[in-house]
Amino acid sequence: MTDLLGLQKKFILEHLREGDVAVDFTMGNGHDTVFLSKTVGGSGKVYAFDIQPDALASTEQNLIESSCPFNWHLVCASHDRADEYVKEPIKAGMFNLGYLPGANRKQLTTKRETTLPAVRKAIGMLGEDAVLCVAVYPGHEEGRLEGLELIKYFESLSRFEYGITEIRMVNSPESPFFVLIETKEKK
Ligand SMILES: C[S@@+](CC[C@H](N)C(=O)[O-])C[C@H]1O[C@@H](n2cnc3c(N)ncnc32)[C@H](O)[C@@H]1O
């Protein structure tokens, strides 16, 4: 069966190239940071954000053990402050919302009051022909509400500026789903 969350990478690879700038807005254990770091290579740059110092430690270890190029900047700050750290247009961004799998601190889940401002800012940071991927986990209450709020916001964005696609399992409403926000290529 299709690995739905694994599909995110296929879409990101349609946009992200060697030398580009990418952002992991929810670093966690750094699996997405490793993917972004390897994709943009030594001439690119990856910023990654998390509010848990433990996430930075395990991501750093993951990046080193995965032999990633040293192109990464790990920031212990909330993702709604990303624009204070990232000054260049980005080619790809990833939000994997929810809480760190395996962690017993589920209260450190992403929350609507910071997720929506962070996603708005991230969309504003996209360069041309860029992509933002937002994975939502509606199986827990905050995730469900986060998803509803995000979809309402995405529906309000102009189709002439953004292509917005939702990928979800239609026969499993509580399963994770993701949304792609793509900007146009200037001709
Ligand atoms: C589902 S996990 C991310 C998994 C990660 N992408 C990976 O590959 O391991 C969600 C992460 O978001 C982090 N988080 C929660 N609120 C945040 C915020 N306001 N800013 C940045 N990160 C936040 C949590 O600490 C947690 O590590």
The ligand as an SDF file (V2000), in Angstrom:
LIG
                    3D

 27 29  0  0  0  0  0  0  0  0999 V2000
    5.8260   15.0580   14.6240 C   0  0  0  0  0  0  0  0  0  0  0  0
    7.2230   15.7610   15.3700 S   0  0  0  0  0  0  0  0  0  0  0  0
    8.2930   16.0660   13.9970 C   0  0  0  0  0  0  0  0  0  0  0  0
    9.0150   14.8580   13.4760 C   0  0  0  0  0  0  0  0  0  0  0  0
   10.2410   15.2220   12.6860 C   0  0  0  0  0  0  0  0  0  0  0  0
    9.9420   15.9030   11.4440 N   0  0  0  0  0  0  0  0  0  0  0  0
   11.1450   14.0270   12.4590 C   0  0  0  0  0  0  0  0  0  0  0  0
   11.5460   13.7960   11.2990 O   0  0  0  0  0  0  0  0  0  0  0  0
   11.5020   13.3660   13.4280 O   0  0  0  0  0  0  0  0  0  0  0  0
    6.6950   17.4010   15.7710 C   0  0  0  0  0  0  0  0  0  0  0  0
    7.7730   18.2710   16.4090 C   0  0  0  0  0  0  0  0  0  0  0  0
    7.3010   19.6130   16.4460 O   0  0  0  0  0  0  0  0  0  0  0  0
    7.8790   20.2240   17.5710 C   0  0  0  0  0  0  0  0  0  0  0  0
    7.1710   21.4610   17.8990 N   0  0  0  0  0  0  0  0  0  0  0  0
    6.0500   21.6210   18.6710 C   0  0  0  0  0  0  0  0  0  0  0  0
    5.7180   22.9420   18.7110 N   0  0  0  0  0  0  0  0  0  0  0  0
    6.6540   23.6080   17.9690 C   0  0  0  0  0  0  0  0  0  0  0  0
    6.8600   24.9830   17.6620 C   0  0  0  0  0  0  0  0  0  0  0  0
    6.0210   25.9300   18.1060 N   0  0  0  0  0  0  0  0  0  0  0  0
    7.9220   25.3180   16.9000 N   0  0  0  0  0  0  0  0  0  0  0  0
    8.7740   24.3550   16.4140 C   0  0  0  0  0  0  0  0  0  0  0  0
    8.6260   23.0370   16.6900 N   0  0  0  0  0  0  0  0  0  0  0  0
    7.5800   22.6640   17.4620 C   0  0  0  0  0  0  0  0  0  0  0  0
    7.7660   19.1420   18.6590 C   0  0  0  0  0  0  0  0  0  0  0  0
    8.6830   19.4410   19.6940 O   0  0  0  0  0  0  0  0  0  0  0  0
    8.1280   17.8770   17.8420 C   0  0  0  0  0  0  0  0  0  0  0  0
    9.4930   17.5790   17.9470 O   0  0  0  0  0  0  0  0  0  0  0  0
  1  2  1  0
  2  3  1  0
  2 10  1  0
  3  4  1  0
  4  5  1  0
  5  6  1  0
  5  7  1  0
  7  8  2  0
  7  9  1  0
 10 11  1  0
 11 12  1  0
 11 26  1  0
 12 13  1  0
 13 14  1  0
 13 24  1  0
 14 15  1  0
 14 23  1  0
 15 16  2  0
 16 17  1  0
 17 18  1  0
 17 23  2  0
 18 19  1  0
 18 20  2  0
 20 21  1  0
 21 22  2  0
 22 23  1  0
 24 25  1  0
 24 26  1  0
 26 27  1  0
M  CHG  2   2   1   9  -1
M  END
$$$$
